[in-house]
Amino acid sequence: MKLVILMYLEDDTARVEKLLAAHQVAAYTAIPVEGHGLGTAGWYGKVAPYRSRMLMAFLPATKAAELLATVTSCTGCSDPEHPIHAWQVGVEASVTSGARAATERT
């Protein structure tokens, strides 16, 4: 199992949702985040925060790899200087709170 994390501008939400639908990713969490970056001369070293989103999905390894490959080839973002970013992280373990082992239930 893998955790895939996407970061993108809010203006690209529809594009990301299409990517997820194309790969049958039905369960994920998306949250608004505030992105910060370095400014240019005259902007006191910072620029206005970016309206961004972060999306997290737990996926089988093959589906995660397919999604990352699709992000790599994705074009047409709302701001070419702020493309969709994707990370894949290995999941070492997964548990559910309050759950008893199947052998304990019988």
N, C-alpha and C positions, 0 to 999 in steps of 0.2 A: 504494500500500500504506500502511496505517495501523497504528500500534501503539495498542492499547486497553489502558489500565491501570484495573483496578478495585480499590478498597479497601473492605473490609467487615469486620464482626465475624465471628469464627469461627462464632458461632451462626447466621449467615445463609448458611453454606456451601451447604447443600442448595438454598436459594432461588436462589443464584447459579448453581449447576450446572444447575438447571432453565432459567434464562434462556439459558445457553450452549447447552444441548441444543435449545431452541426455535429458536435461530438457527443450528443446525448448526455450532457452533464446536467442532471436535473436537480441536484442538491448542492447548494453552496451558500456561503455567507458573504455578503457585500456590505461594507461600511464606508461612510464618508471619512476622508482623512484630509489633513491640510499639509500640502507639500511645500517645502521651503528650498530655496536655492540661493546661490551667490548673485549679487547684483552687478551692475556695471557702473562705470564712473558717473558720479552725480546722483547715484541712488543710495548712498550711505552704506554700501556693502550688502544690501539685501534687495530683493524684489518682493512684490506683493505675493502672498501665499497662493498656491495653485489649488483650485477645487479639484480634488482627486478622489479616487475610490480605491479601496483594497478589497480584493475578492479572494476567498480561501475555499478550496474544495479538496476533499479526500477522494482519491481516485486509484484504481488499479494501475500498476506501473505502465502497462502498454497504453492505456488511455491518456495517462499523464504525458507520456512521451509524444503521443500524437498531438495533444493540445499545444505543447511547447513548440513543436515543429510548425503548427499552423500559425502561432503567434509570430514566429520568425519570418514567415512569408506574408504576413498581414501588411497591407499598405492602405493609404488613404485615411490615416488618423487626422483628427481635427487640427492638430498642431504637430507638424513633422519633427519639431524640436523636442516634443514630449511624446514619444511612442509608447505603446503598451509594453510593459516590462513583465516578465514571467520568471518565477523561480520554482524549482522542484526540490522538495526536501523529503528524505526518507523518514518513514514513520516506524519507530522501533517497537512500539507497543500501543495498545488501545484497550481501555477498560470503560465500563459504564458504572456510574455510582449506584449503590444499593442493589446491584444485581448479584444473585447467588449463582454459583456454578450449577450447571445442569444436573450433576450428580447429587447436589444438596436438595434439589426440588423434588426428587422422587423418593 
